Amino acid sequence: MGSTTIPPPIVTNAPTRFAFYYADGQADYTIWDAQGASDSGIPYTTSGVTLQFSLATANTYKLSVLAGTTSTVLTNWSGTLAGASDSPIQMFAAFNVDTGSFQNAYFNTLQISAAGPVVTIAGKNATITWSSTPGNNYRVLATTNLSAPFAPVSGVITATGLSTSYVDISNSPPASQKFYRIEVVP
């Protein structure tokens, strides 16, 4: 059966830095962060939504909301996490309130992705793959010496899915070692 009230400790206690929820009677889902409760502009749907949440800094986030299990982006949202600056995220909250039993919130999959890119070598070229947010812009940087600064090896790459790849053709002839970093470009 659906919930009948917003559980106050989930949204208002100190460890909660972010929440995404639907309360019956509202037209849209709600996002709760440092600004309090905000209308997301995303209409409630029984088909579900896919959330992709990523930290931009220790205190700011980006959220992509996709339609059901498709890659259609409904909205991209960014904001500041609630709570004390630089405090850890101790709780993730996503729920429905005051809805019928057929409208309970549930997870098909919860994925926590590694922050670093994965590099595969094929011939002379290196392919760098990383978790991405659709619509975000990225640039691949590299260095062959960690004492030297990282330099761009790609132009700006706009992500179209939850994973993005780049083939580093500048690795020809192959360096004996090469280190990569991915940066988010505004």
N, C-alpha and C positions, 0 to 999 in steps of 0.2 A: 504494500500500500504506500502511496506517496506520503511525503513528509507534510506536516501541518504547520510547522513554524521554522523559521531560520534558527538553527542552533547557534545562540549567541557566542559561545566560546570559539566557534570556527571562524567567524568573521571579525570578531572584535578583540580577540586575545593577542598578546604581544607576539607570539611566534608566527602568526599568520601575516604574510607580507603580500599575498595576492589571492583573489578568489574569482571564479567565473561561475555564475549560477543563473537559474531561471526561477522566478516566483510567479505562481499562477495569478492571473489578473493583469500582468504586465504584457506589453506587446513584444518586448525584446528581452534578450539575455542581459544580465548585469555583470559589469566588471568592477571589482573592488580592489583599490590600491591606495596609494598615499592621498589621492584626491577624494577618497570615500567611494560611495556607490555611484557608478555612472552607467547611463543607458548606452549599451554597445552599438545600438542601431541595427543589430542582427535579429531579425524576427525569429521567434520560437518555432521550431520544426520538430515533428515526430520522426523525421528522417535522420536526425542527429547532425552533429557538427564534429569536425576534427580540429583539435587545438594543437598548434605548434608554438611552444613557449621557449624563448631563449633569453639569456641574460646578455644585455649590451655592456653593462658594467656591473659592479657589485650591488648597485642600487637602482638600476634602470633595466627595463625589459622591453622585448618586442614580442608581440603575439600575432600570429597569423591564424585566422579562422577560415576553415575550408568547409565546403558543403559536403555533409555526410562522409562517404569514403572516396570522394572524387578529389581532384586536384584543383577544383574551381575555388579561387580565393574570394571569400565573401568580404573580408576586410583585413587590413593590417592595422594594428594598434600598438602604440608604444606609451610607456609611462614610467612613473617612479614607484618603486615598491614601498609599501607601508612599513612602519616600524622603524626601529633605530637604524641609522646609517651604518652600512657594512655588517649588519647582523646576518647570520645564516638563514637560509630558507629551511624552516623546520617542518612546514606543513604545506601541502598542496590541497586546495579545496575546489571541488566542482560538484554541484548538486542541483536538484530541483526541489522546490518548496511549494506546498499546497497544490499538488497535481494529483491526478488519478493514478491508480496503481500501474497503469500501462505507460506512464510517463516518468518512471523513475530514471535517475541518471545512472549510467553504467559505463564501464570501460571495456572496449574490445581489446585494446592494446595500450599499454603505457610504456613508452620507450624513453630511456635516459641515454643520450648519446655522448660519446667522448668528445671533448673539446678539440682535440687535435686532428689534423688531416691524416689520411691513409695514403701512402705512396706505393705504387707498383711500378716496376721497371720492365719495359718490353723493348728489347733492342737498345737503341741509343736514347730513347725518349722515356721520360718519367711521367706517369699519370697520377695526378693528385686529386683525391676525392674527399669531400668533407660534407658534414651535415649542414644544410642551408635552409633558409626561410624564403619561400617563393616571393619574388618581387624585391628582395634585398640585393644590394650590389656588393660584390667582393673583388678583391685583387689578390693575386698570388705573389708572394715575395720569396726570395731565396738568397742564400749565401753559401759559399764553400768553406767559410772560416767563421766560427762563432765569435771571434774577436772583431770581425768586420761587420759593418751594418748590413741589414737585409735590404735588397733592392728589388723593385718590381720586375717580374718576368712575364706578367700578363697585363693586358689592359683591364678595364672594368668589365666584370662578368656579372650579368643579371641572372639570378637563380630563377628557374622555372619550376623546380620541384623541391622535394625534401632532401635531395642529395645533388651535389654539383661536382663536375669533374673538369680538369684542365690538363691538357697534354703539354708538358714543358719541352718544346723543341729546341730551346736554348741550351739543353743539356747534351749537345752534340759538338765535339766528341764528349762522351760521358766523363763527368768529373769523378775523381776517386771518392769524394764524399760531397753531399749537397744537403742543406737543411732548408726546409720550407716553413712558411708561416702564411696564414690566411688572414687578411684584414677586411673588416666591414667598411665599405666606402659609403659615405652619406649621399 
